Amino acid sequence: MKRRKNIALNTRLLSALLLGMVTLSARVSAETPSASGSPAPRPTLVVGIFVEGLSADYVDLLRSNMGEGGFNRLISEGVTLRNVGFGPGVDATAATAMLVTGSSPAVNGIPSENVWDPVTRRQHPVMLDPSLAGSYSYTQLTPEPLRVSTLADELRISDGGLGQVHALSADPQSAILLAGHAANSCFWLDDTNGRWVTSRYYPETPASISRRNVGLTLAARIDTMAWEPSMALERYPDLPAYKKLYPFRHTFPAREKARYEMYGRSPLATSELVSIASDYIEGHKLGTRGVTDMVSLTADVTPWLYGRDADNRIETMDAYLRLDRDITRLIQAIEKGPGMSNTLLLVAGTPAPSGGKRDEERWHIPSGQFSPRKAISLLNMYLIAIYGNGEWVQGYHNRFFYLNSDLIKERGIDTDLIRRQSAELLAKMSGVSEVYTIDDILSRRAGDDPAALQRNITPAFAGDVLISVNPGWEISDAPEGADLEETSQAQLPVVRWQSTSSPVYILAPTLDASEIVEPVDARAVAPTVARILRIRSPNAASLPAVMLR
């Protein structure tokens, strides 16, 4: 009888132990799916914010003035790639192309915002369809010049076209790069009338865009808008006392020809883009449809060049604080939809423009003016003295001088020789600090980092001789056809050399919080995001993904 009681007791103990083990195993499996060998679900929504001029140092400086839902959440819960490098000579357009394709300008075909057309001898937007070069309207901008696939393209392909991709920007070419070749919609701000416009290439017009173009137009609102400090001046850090006395106030009056352009470069435009993106997430039910959707937009925290004061530190800091609140708003919109547990949020910086406004004369900073028009004239006279009459120099654009290849061929002149001779003369001109021929660049014999310089040159758009102008100098004018006479003075900044690196923040449910301070090649960002999404990398991405925990 006693033996039967012991057997029964042992049986109950064994049953309880097995039940506890099963319960614990189920709990571990539920909390850490990867522990059982099954992968965690991939994100159903990708949100990308591409920020021109983003600096990790500025974010660190202002973190105590920021809320918990924006940059502080990105840093405390996500991965920070603190030093993403783009290499020399890239602007925000080229940098964005590198981020979304995982490839350099030599491969993806996007070296800069504008490129030179030797036939018309004029610059035109790089995203202008090559078959339409020589004429230009916004509707003629297409992704055709982008030679490779993008993250957005690969995401669309991965779900057989069922996933939606949308892109928004104040700048047309940035919007197209974010949209890629296969997006559902792509819209940007027309800087002549404030309407949201698109290319003939993209098929859809979301309802949120239609409302803003019919009823809630920017033209009807812009007269009442003003950009002012978003907090008391004494709270802005690292400012001298005199900067805390007078708050800034920037408006966009009708008398200002560039009013929509100015608005597009202000944080007010970023807030509008975030509002539209939030409408997209709600209206299209993005991230809740059983496939992976994507919405991308741009922001701008570059120094404000439209004010009278060359010291625009308060405006820059205020742009960061407003961006932080906009990121928080966007996250709140995501939480109402698929939730952050199903979302990959990417905040990626691109380099700021390399210039600024001229410092006041009282500081005696060395300066001068370099005139491309005069340089062309002197170089042409020099070559005439050697080779005879002719128009030997066709133009100047984006630091490149373009020689007349047809005339050189007609006269039977050695191209390498005339390029070297041109470089020798240009190197002697005031304000010129560095000169390289295209042959030196393509052969990786030029610059402090020859391989990086070669990668960032697109041969189809490159000229014959590349120069660098001294820091502090102003490029005062350009040859006929460059349209600089029609450009506001704010777009002719003084040359300033600076690092072409920016931070990237990634917040995803499968990632632990971490910071990588070692330099990361910008071409590795797209493969890294693709790996998190478990999709193919863009077809020209040659670098491996950054291994994240």
C-alpha positions as CSV (number, residue, x, y, z in Angstrom):
1,M,0.0,0.0,0.0
2,K,2.9,2.3,0.9
3,R,4.6,1.4,-2.4
4,R,1.5,2.4,-4.4
5,K,1.4,5.8,-2.5
6,N,5.1,6.5,-3.4
7,I,4.4,5.6,-7.1
8,A,1.4,7.9,-7.2
9,L,3.4,10.7,-5.5
10,N,6.3,10.3,-7.9
11,T,3.9,10.3,-10.9
12,R,2.3,13.6,-9.7
13,L,5.7,15.2,-9.2
14,L,6.9,14.1,-12.6
15,S,3.7,15.4,-14.2
16,A,4.1,18.8,-12.5
17,L,7.8,18.9,-13.6
18,L,7.0,18.1,-17.2
19,L,4.1,20.7,-17.2
20,G,6.4,23.3,-15.8
21,M,9.1,22.6,-18.5
22,V,6.5,22.8,-21.3
23,T,5.1,26.1,-19.9
24,L,8.6,27.5,-19.6
25,S,9.5,26.3,-23.1
26,A,6.4,27.9,-24.6
27,R,7.1,31.2,-22.7
28,V,10.7,31.3,-24.0
29,S,9.5,30.5,-27.5
30,A,7.0,33.3,-27.4
31,E,9.4,35.9,-26.0
32,T,12.4,35.0,-28.2
33,P,11.2,33.3,-31.4
34,S,14.7,33.0,-32.7
35,A,15.5,30.7,-29.7
36,S,13.4,28.0,-31.3
37,G,15.0,28.5,-34.7
38,S,12.2,30.4,-36.4
39,P,13.1,34.0,-37.6
40,A,11.3,37.0,-36.2
41,P,8.7,38.5,-38.5
42,R,10.1,41.0,-40.9
43,P,8.9,44.6,-40.6
44,T,5.7,45.4,-42.5
45,L,6.5,49.1,-42.8
46,V,9.7,50.9,-43.7
47,V,9.9,54.7,-43.0
48,G,12.9,56.5,-44.3
49,I,13.8,60.1,-43.4
50,F,16.8,61.5,-45.3
51,V,18.2,64.6,-43.7
52,E,20.5,67.0,-45.5
53,G,23.2,68.3,-43.2
54,L,22.5,66.0,-40.3
55,S,25.3,66.0,-37.7
56,A,25.7,63.6,-34.8
57,D,27.5,66.4,-32.9
58,Y,24.5,68.7,-33.2
59,V,22.1,65.9,-32.1
60,D,24.3,65.3,-29.0
61,L,24.5,69.0,-28.2
62,L,20.7,69.3,-28.2
63,R,19.6,66.0,-26.7
64,S,18.7,67.6,-23.3
65,N,16.3,70.0,-25.1
66,M,14.7,67.2,-27.1
67,G,11.8,65.0,-26.1
68,E,11.9,61.2,-25.5
69,G,10.1,60.2,-28.7
70,G,12.5,61.4,-31.4
71,F,16.3,61.3,-31.5
72,N,16.5,60.2,-27.9
73,R,14.4,57.1,-28.7
74,L,16.4,56.4,-31.9
75,I,19.6,56.5,-29.8
76,S,18.4,54.6,-26.7
77,E,16.5,51.9,-28.6
78,G,18.1,51.7,-32.0
79,V,21.5,51.4,-33.8
80,T,23.6,54.5,-34.4
81,L,26.1,54.5,-37.2
82,R,27.9,57.6,-36.1
83,N,30.3,58.2,-39.0
84,V,29.0,57.2,-42.4
85,G,31.4,58.4,-45.0
86,F,30.6,59.4,-48.6
87,G,34.0,60.3,-49.9
88,P,35.0,63.6,-51.6
89,G,33.0,65.8,-53.9
90,V,29.4,64.6,-53.3
91,D,26.4,66.8,-52.6
92,A,23.1,65.7,-51.0
93,T,21.7,64.3,-54.3
94,A,24.7,62.1,-55.0
95,A,24.8,61.1,-51.3
96,T,21.1,60.1,-51.3
97,A,21.7,58.0,-54.4
98,M,24.6,56.2,-52.6
99,L,22.4,55.5,-49.6
100,V,19.5,54.0,-51.5
101,T,21.5,52.0,-54.1
102,G,24.6,50.9,-52.1
103,S,26.8,52.1,-55.0
104,S,29.0,55.0,-55.9
105,P,28.4,57.7,-58.6
106,A,30.7,56.0,-61.0
107,V,28.3,53.0,-60.9
108,N,24.8,54.5,-60.2
109,G,25.2,57.5,-62.6
110,I,24.3,60.2,-60.1
111,P,27.4,62.4,-59.4
112,S,25.6,65.7,-58.4
113,E,22.4,67.6,-58.4
114,N,23.1,69.1,-61.8
115,V,25.3,68.0,-64.7
116,W,26.8,69.7,-67.8
117,D,25.5,69.1,-71.3
118,P,28.4,69.7,-73.7
119,V,25.9,69.9,-76.7
120,T,23.8,72.7,-75.3
121,R,26.6,74.0,-73.1
122,R,24.1,74.3,-70.2
123,Q,23.7,72.5,-67.0
124,H,20.5,70.5,-66.3
125,P,19.1,68.4,-63.5
126,V,20.8,65.0,-63.4
127,M,17.4,63.2,-63.2
128,L,16.3,64.7,-66.5
129,D,15.6,61.9,-69.0
130,P,18.7,61.7,-71.3
131,S,16.3,61.6,-74.3
132,L,14.9,64.9,-73.2
133,A,18.1,66.7,-72.5
134,G,18.2,70.2,-73.9
135,S,14.7,71.0,-72.7
136,Y,13.5,71.0,-69.1
137,S,10.3,70.8,-67.1
138,Y,9.5,69.1,-63.8
139,T,7.4,66.4,-65.6
140,Q,10.5,65.4,-67.6
141,L,12.4,64.3,-64.6
142,T,12.4,60.5,-64.4
143,P,14.5,57.8,-62.7
144,E,15.9,56.8,-66.1
145,P,19.4,58.3,-65.4
146,L,19.6,56.1,-62.3
147,R,21.4,53.1,-63.7
148,V,20.8,50.6,-60.9
149,S,18.0,49.4,-58.6
150,T,17.2,50.9,-55.2
151,L,16.0,49.6,-51.8
152,A,12.5,50.8,-52.8
153,D,12.7,48.8,-56.0
154,E,13.8,45.6,-54.3
155,L,11.1,46.0,-51.7
156,R,8.4,46.2,-54.4
157,I,9.9,43.2,-56.2
158,S,10.1,41.1,-53.0
159,D,6.3,41.2,-52.6
160,G,5.4,40.9,-56.3
161,G,4.3,44.5,-56.5
162,L,1.7,44.2,-53.7
163,G,3.7,46.4,-51.3
164,Q,3.3,50.1,-51.8
165,V,6.2,52.6,-52.1
166,H,5.7,56.4,-51.8
167,A,8.2,59.2,-51.7
168,L,8.0,62.9,-50.7
169,S,10.4,65.8,-50.8
170,A,10.6,69.5,-51.2
171,D,13.3,68.7,-53.8
172,P,12.2,66.9,-57.1
173,Q,15.4,64.9,-57.6
174,S,15.6,63.7,-54.0
175,A,12.0,62.5,-54.3
176,I,12.7,60.5,-57.4
177,L,15.8,58.9,-55.9
178,L,13.7,57.8,-52.9
179,A,10.9,56.5,-55.1
180,G,13.2,54.6,-57.4
181,H,12.0,53.0,-60.6
182,A,9.0,51.1,-59.3
183,A,7.2,53.4,-56.7
184,N,3.4,53.9,-56.6
185,S,3.8,57.7,-56.1
186,C,6.4,60.4,-55.9
187,F,5.7,64.0,-55.2
188,W,7.7,67.2,-54.6
189,L,7.1,70.9,-54.0
190,D,7.0,73.1,-57.1
191,D,9.1,76.1,-56.2
192,T,7.3,78.4,-58.6
193,N,3.7,78.0,-57.3
194,G,3.8,75.8,-54.1
195,R,1.8,72.9,-55.6
196,W,2.7,69.3,-55.1
197,V,3.8,67.9,-58.5
198,T,5.1,64.6,-59.9
199,S,6.7,63.1,-63.0
200,R,4.7,61.5,-65.8
201,Y,6.6,58.3,-64.7
202,Y,4.6,57.6,-61.5
203,P,1.0,56.5,-61.8
204,E,-0.8,57.4,-58.5
205,T,-2.0,60.6,-56.8
206,P,-2.8,59.9,-53.1
207,A,-5.9,61.7,-51.7
208,S,-3.8,63.6,-49.3
209,I,-1.9,65.3,-52.2
210,S,-5.1,66.1,-54.0
211,R,-6.5,67.8,-50.9
212,R,-3.4,70.0,-50.6
213,N,-3.5,70.9,-54.2
214,V,-7.2,71.9,-54.3
215,G,-8.3,73.0,-50.9
216,L,-5.4,73.2,-48.5
217,T,-3.0,74.9,-50.9
218,L,0.3,76.2,-49.7
219,A,-0.3,79.4,-51.8
220,A,-3.3,80.2,-49.6
221,R,-1.3,79.7,-46.4
222,I,2.2,80.8,-47.0
223,D,1.5,84.5,-46.3
224,T,0.6,83.7,-42.7
225,M,3.6,81.5,-42.1
226,A,6.7,82.4,-40.1
227,W,9.7,80.5,-38.8
228,E,10.5,81.7,-35.3
229,P,12.5,80.2,-32.4
230,S,10.6,77.3,-30.9
231,M,11.9,77.9,-27.4
232,A,13.3,80.7,-25.3
233,L,16.6,82.0,-26.7
234,E,18.5,81.5,-23.4
235,R,17.9,77.8,-23.7
236,Y,19.8,77.4,-26.9
237,P,23.3,76.0,-25.9
238,D,26.7,77.3,-26.7
239,L,25.6,80.8,-27.9
240,P,27.3,84.1,-27.1
241,A,25.3,86.5,-25.1
242,Y,24.6,88.9,-28.0
243,K,22.9,86.1,-30.0
244,K,20.3,85.6,-27.2
245,L,19.1,89.2,-27.4
246,Y,17.2,89.2,-30.7
247,P,15.0,86.3,-31.9
248,F,14.9,85.6,-35.6
249,R,11.7,85.7,-37.7
250,H,11.7,84.5,-41.3
251,T,8.7,84.9,-43.5
252,F,7.9,84.2,-47.1
253,P,6.3,87.3,-48.6
254,A,4.9,87.6,-52.1
255,R,7.5,90.1,-53.1
256,E,10.2,87.5,-52.6
257,K,10.7,85.7,-55.9
258,A,12.2,82.6,-54.2
259,R,9.5,82.3,-51.5
260,Y,8.7,78.7,-52.2
261,E,12.3,77.8,-52.5
262,M,13.0,79.4,-49.2
263,Y,10.0,77.6,-47.6
264,G,11.3,74.3,-49.0
265,R,14.6,74.8,-47.3
266,S,13.0,75.6,-43.9
267,P,11.8,73.2,-41.2
268,L,8.2,74.2,-41.9
269,A,8.5,72.2,-45.1
270,T,9.7,69.2,-43.2
271,S,6.7,69.4,-40.9
272,E,4.4,69.5,-44.0
273,L,6.1,66.4,-45.4
274,V,5.7,64.6,-42.1
275,S,2.0,65.4,-42.0
276,I,1.6,64.1,-45.6
277,A,3.5,60.9,-44.7
278,S,1.3,60.4,-41.6
279,D,-1.8,60.8,-43.8
280,Y,-0.4,58.1,-46.2
281,I,0.2,55.7,-43.3
282,E,-3.4,56.1,-42.1
283,G,-5.1,56.5,-45.5
284,H,-3.4,53.6,-47.3
285,K,-3.2,51.5,-44.1
286,L,0.5,51.1,-44.8
287,G,2.1,48.2,-42.8
288,T,-1.1,46.5,-42.0
289,R,-1.9,44.7,-45.2
290,G,0.2,41.5,-44.9
291,V,3.0,42.9,-47.1
292,T,5.9,45.4,-46.5
293,D,5.2,49.0,-47.5
294,M,7.5,51.9,-47.6
295,V,7.2,55.7,-47.3
296,S,10.3,58.0,-47.5
297,L,10.7,61.7,-47.1
298,T,13.4,64.3,-46.8
299,A,14.3,66.9,-44.2
300,D,16.8,69.8,-44.1
301,V,18.9,71.1,-41.2
302,T,21.5,72.8,-43.3
303,P,22.6,76.4,-42.4
304,W,19.9,78.9,-43.4
305,L,21.4,81.1,-46.1
306,Y,18.5,83.4,-46.7
307,G,18.8,85.7,-43.7
308,R,20.9,88.8,-43.3
309,D,23.1,87.4,-40.5
310,A,26.0,85.1,-41.5
311,D,25.8,83.6,-38.0
312,N,22.8,81.3,-38.3
313,R,23.5,78.9,-35.3
314,I,20.1,79.5,-33.7
315,E,18.3,78.7,-36.9
316,T,20.3,75.5,-37.3
317,M,19.6,74.4,-33.7
318,D,16.0,75.2,-34.1
319,A,15.8,73.1,-37.2
320,Y,17.1,70.1,-35.3
321,L,14.6,70.7,-32.4
322,R,11.7,70.9,-34.9
323,L,12.9,67.8,-36.7
324,D,13.0,65.9,-33.4
325,R,9.4,66.8,-32.8
326,D,8.5,65.8,-36.4
327,I,10.1,62.4,-35.9
328,T,8.1,62.0,-32.7
329,R,4.9,62.9,-34.6
330,L,5.7,60.4,-37.3
331,I,6.3,57.6,-34.8
332,Q,3.0,58.4,-33.2
333,A,1.3,58.0,-36.6
334,I,3.1,54.7,-37.0
335,E,1.9,53.5,-33.5
336,K,-1.7,54.2,-34.6
337,G,-1.1,52.0,-37.6
338,P,1.1,48.9,-37.7
339,G,3.0,49.9,-34.6
340,M,6.7,50.3,-34.1
341,S,7.0,46.6,-33.3
342,N,6.4,46.1,-37.0
343,T,8.3,49.0,-38.4
344,L,11.9,49.8,-39.5
345,L,12.6,53.5,-39.1
346,L,15.7,54.8,-40.9
347,V,17.0,58.3,-40.3
348,A,19.9,58.9,-42.6
349,G,22.0,62.0,-42.9
350,T,23.6,63.4,-46.1
351,P,26.4,66.0,-46.2
352,A,25.6,69.7,-45.9
353,P,26.6,72.0,-48.7
354,S,30.3,72.8,-48.5
355,G,29.8,76.5,-48.3
356,G,28.4,79.3,-46.2
357,K,27.9,83.0,-46.2
358,R,30.9,85.3,-46.2
359,D,32.1,86.4,-42.7
360,E,32.1,90.1,-42.0
361,E,35.1,92.0,-43.1
362,R,36.0,93.0,-39.6
363,W,37.2,89.4,-38.9
364,H,39.9,89.7,-41.6
365,I,39.4,86.1,-42.8
366,P,41.5,85.6,-46.0
367,S,39.2,85.6,-49.0
368,G,38.9,86.4,-52.7
369,Q,36.9,85.7,-55.8
370,F,37.4,83.1,-58.4
371,S,35.8,83.8,-61.7
372,P,35.2,80.7,-63.9
373,R,34.3,83.0,-66.8
374,K,37.7,84.8,-66.5
375,A,39.5,81.4,-66.1
376,I,37.9,80.1,-69.3
377,S,39.0,83.2,-71.1
378,L,42.6,83.0,-69.9
379,L,42.8,79.3,-70.6
380,N,41.4,79.7,-74.1
381,M,43.9,82.4,-74.9
382,Y,46.7,80.2,-73.6
383,L,45.6,77.3,-75.8
384,I,45.2,79.6,-78.8
385,A,48.8,80.6,-78.4
386,I,49.8,77.0,-78.5
387,Y,47.4,75.4,-81.0
388,G,46.0,78.3,-83.0
389,N,42.6,80.0,-83.1
390,G,39.5,78.2,-81.9
391,E,37.2,77.9,-79.0
392,W,39.2,75.4,-77.0
393,V,37.2,75.6,-73.7
394,Q,33.5,74.9,-73.8
395,G,32.5,75.6,-70.2
396,Y,32.8,75.1,-66.5
397,H,30.6,73.2,-64.1
398,N,30.9,71.8,-60.6
399,R,34.7,72.4,-60.5
400,F,35.3,70.8,-63.9
401,F,36.5,72.6,-67.0
402,Y,35.3,71.1,-70.3
403,L,37.5,71.3,-73.3
404,N,36.3,71.2,-76.9
405,S,36.7,67.5,-77.8
406,D,35.5,68.0,-81.4
407,L,38.1,70.7,-82.0
408,I,40.8,68.7,-80.3
409,K,40.0,65.7,-82.5
410,E,39.7,67.8,-85.7
411,R,43.2,69.3,-85.1
412,G,44.7,65.9,-84.2
413,I,45.9,67.0,-80.8
414,D,46.9,64.6,-78.1
415,T,44.0,64.8,-75.5
416,D,46.2,63.8,-72.6
417,L,48.7,66.5,-73.5
418,I,46.2,69.4,-73.8
419,R,44.6,68.4,-70.5
420,R,48.0,68.5,-68.7
421,Q,48.8,71.8,-70.3
422,S,45.4,73.2,-69.2
423,A,46.0,71.9,-65.7
424,E,49.4,73.5,-65.5
425,L,47.9,76.9,-66.3
426,L,44.9,76.6,-64.0
427,A,47.2,75.6,-61.1
428,K,48.8,79.0,-61.4
429,M,45.6,81.0,-61.0
430,S,44.8,82.8,-57.8
431,G,42.4,80.9,-55.6
432,V,43.1,77.5,-57.1
433,S,44.5,75.0,-54.6
434,E,44.4,71.7,-56.4
435,V,44.2,70.6,-60.0
436,Y,43.7,67.1,-61.5
437,T,43.1,65.9,-65.0
438,I,40.4,63.3,-65.6
439,D,43.1,60.9,-66.6
440,D,44.7,61.2,-63.2
441,I,41.4,60.8,-61.5
442,L,40.3,57.7,-63.4
443,S,43.8,56.2,-63.0
444,R,43.5,56.8,-59.2
445,R,46.5,59.1,-59.1
446,A,44.7,62.2,-57.8
447,G,43.8,63.5,-54.3
448,D,44.3,62.4,-50.7
449,D,42.1,59.3,-51.3
450,P,42.5,58.5,-55.1
451,A,40.1,55.5,-55.0
452,A,37.3,57.4,-53.3
453,L,37.7,60.4,-55.7
454,Q,37.6,58.0,-58.7
455,R,34.4,56.3,-57.3
456,N,32.7,59.6,-57.0
457,I,33.2,60.7,-60.6
458,T,30.7,59.7,-63.3
459,P,32.8,59.6,-66.5
460,A,29.8,60.4,-68.7
461,F,29.4,63.8,-67.0
462,A,33.0,64.5,-66.1
463,G,35.0,67.3,-67.6
464,D,38.7,67.3,-68.5
465,V,40.3,69.2,-65.6
466,L,39.0,69.3,-62.0
467,I,40.0,72.2,-59.6
468,S,39.5,73.0,-56.0
469,V,39.1,76.6,-54.9
470,N,40.6,77.9,-51.7
471,P,38.5,77.9,-48.6
472,G,37.1,81.4,-47.9
473,W,36.9,82.2,-51.6
474,E,33.7,82.9,-53.5
475,I,33.0,81.5,-56.9
476,S,31.7,84.7,-58.3
477,D,30.2,83.8,-61.6
478,A,30.0,81.1,-64.3
479,P,30.1,80.9,-68.0
480,E,27.1,81.8,-70.2
481,G,24.4,79.2,-69.9
482,A,24.9,78.1,-66.3
483,D,21.9,80.2,-65.2
484,L,23.6,81.5,-62.1
485,E,22.4,85.0,-63.0
486,E,18.9,83.7,-62.3
487,T,19.9,82.1,-59.0
488,S,19.6,83.9,-55.7
489,Q,22.8,85.1,-53.9
490,A,22.0,82.6,-51.1
491,Q,23.0,79.8,-53.5
492,L,26.4,81.2,-54.2
493,P,28.1,80.4,-50.9
494,V,31.7,80.9,-49.9
495,V,33.8,77.8,-50.3
496,R,34.3,75.8,-47.1
497,W,36.1,72.4,-46.9
498,Q,34.5,70.0,-44.5
499,S,34.0,66.3,-43.8
500,T,31.5,64.4,-46.0
501,S,30.2,62.1,-43.3
502,S,26.9,61.9,-41.5
503,P,25.2,59.7,-39.0
504,V,22.5,57.0,-39.7
505,Y,20.0,55.9,-37.1
506,I,18.1,52.6,-37.5
507,L,15.3,51.6,-35.2
508,A,13.8,48.1,-35.8
509,P,12.2,45.5,-33.6
510,T,15.0,42.9,-34.3
511,L,17.9,45.2,-33.3
512,D,19.4,45.9,-29.9
513,A,20.5,49.4,-29.0
514,S,24.2,50.0,-30.0
515,E,26.5,52.6,-31.4
516,I,29.2,52.0,-34.0
517,V,31.7,54.8,-33.9
518,E,34.1,53.3,-36.5
519,P,33.8,54.7,-40.0
520,V,31.2,53.0,-42.2
521,D,31.1,53.3,-46.0
522,A,27.8,54.9,-47.1
523,R,27.6,52.1,-49.7
524,A,27.0,49.6,-46.8
525,V,23.8,51.2,-45.6
526,A,21.5,49.8,-48.3
527,P,22.8,46.2,-47.8
528,T,22.4,46.6,-44.1
529,V,18.7,47.7,-44.4
530,A,18.1,44.9,-46.9
531,R,19.4,42.3,-44.5
532,I,17.1,43.5,-41.8
533,L,14.2,43.3,-44.2
534,R,15.4,39.9,-45.6
535,I,15.2,41.1,-49.2
536,R,17.8,41.3,-51.9
537,S,20.3,44.2,-51.8
538,P,20.1,46.6,-54.7
539,N,21.8,45.1,-57.7
540,A,24.9,47.3,-57.6
541,A,25.5,47.0,-53.9
542,S,29.0,45.5,-53.7
543,L,29.8,45.9,-50.0
544,P,28.5,43.5,-47.2
545,A,26.0,44.6,-44.7
546,V,27.1,46.0,-41.4
547,M,26.7,43.2,-38.8
548,L,24.2,44.4,-36.2
549,R,22.9,42.6,-33.2
